[in-house]
């Protein structure tokens, strides 16, 4: 009845440069906007006096900071980790504002659905938690606490050490990047699929098919609201895993 | 006889065969990759709900740990999804 081809994967993920001969496309625009918006929110908030009761944008900014402190730092690193709040807050805001354009009309593209953004963030986290571990425990101490976890029988180290090495050094940044990237790309592809399907059904030559188009359209509405949740959850999980890795590198006993 | 002759005449070229095999195995890759994490996440969330119902005052802590566990479990399914994309489109 209807034969629908899914478009080339590159046509829904790769964007043309906005200006000719200048390498700056939609994904870069979203990343720059995310940085500017989050910086503006907190710079405007900090200009208010901290002696009076907070109002307007400062209220909003304090809500986010409190969420990061209580929901991410205190749950994973405890009181010692509070110094990491600014870093985790930046991370959270940037990833969230990169994810959310996936459902905003005219943008319709999460910047994190291109591997470059999550990969760079994950590599940054990898460098930071390794450097923190070495700074706090020394090279030998850090290697010892990550590669030779205490409380394991000596003979088992032949098995445990390679596994720990692979998981701490290779798998962690890889899974951190792939989790964010694949979640956002899967959401984007799902939205494209159902949008195309309902468009094709609404414009079908066979008049019987037109009312059927309401079904994929309802699914599209549902998925859009689901993506709101996913965008938040992925930013939260990324920031939380960062906190867990940093906390683990600072205090090996945890 | 005629049908077989037609089938033989319409035999796929090696490139087509490769594409077909890639599409089929992409489907298998994602389908198989989704089984384990599906069971795992279901079990994990079920147990967390049980814990939260038993001790509502520990709900915050349980929820954080639950999200961490989901993140680790889900990674396997997502790697399966990436393999699907690579097989199908790359």
Interface residues (C-beta under 8 A of the other chain):
Chain A: X8 X9 X71 X75 X76 X175 X178 X179 X181 X182 X183 X185 X186 X233 X236 X237 X240 X241 X244
Chain B: X60 X61 X64 X67 X68 X70 X71 X72 X74 X75 X78 X79 X81 X82 X85 X88 X89
